[in-house]
Amino acid sequence: MLEQYRIQINYKTRERQILNALLALATGCLTLIYPNFLYLIAGGYLVALGILFMTFRISPTLSAIPIVAGIVIFIFPELIPVTFAAFLGVFGLILLLGFQFAIFGVITLIIALLIVMYPGSIAYLIASFLLIYSVSNLIRFYQDWRTQ
């Protein structure tokens, strides 16, 4: 007899989805308004994202990645391009391998490559990533809300 088991690893609670989207939206807007304070904004976003992951009981390894990246940005502000590009690369690979968000994973990897290639425009690239991420999360939240 054949038995099938399905483990769903990409489950998002509504609260986590909306908080994640609002955090990314606020950070993207702040990055566009105050690009000179990028190290504070990007570091704060990554630490807040890690704390949000820990609050909603995401795996400790996955929660530690943004916290460590945020702390590195706070300590070494000149490493923002490398640190944020590495974070986006890991995040893009996770999204790409999750198959549900494959298109957004490719977009994230492209933005990570653009950050490495053009570190002078990092504030606008980070802002564009955060705004695209927040809008896609809000759209997905609305679609889930409409189907229920």
Secondary structure, 3 states (H helix, E strand, C coil): CCCCCCCCCCCCCHHHHHHHHHHHHHHHHHHHHCHHHHHHHHHHHHHHHHHHHHHCCCCHHHHHHHHHHHHHHHHCHHHHHHHHHHHHHHHHHHHHHCCCCHHHHHHHHHHHHHHHHCHHHHHHHHHHHHHHHHHHHHHHHHHHHHHC
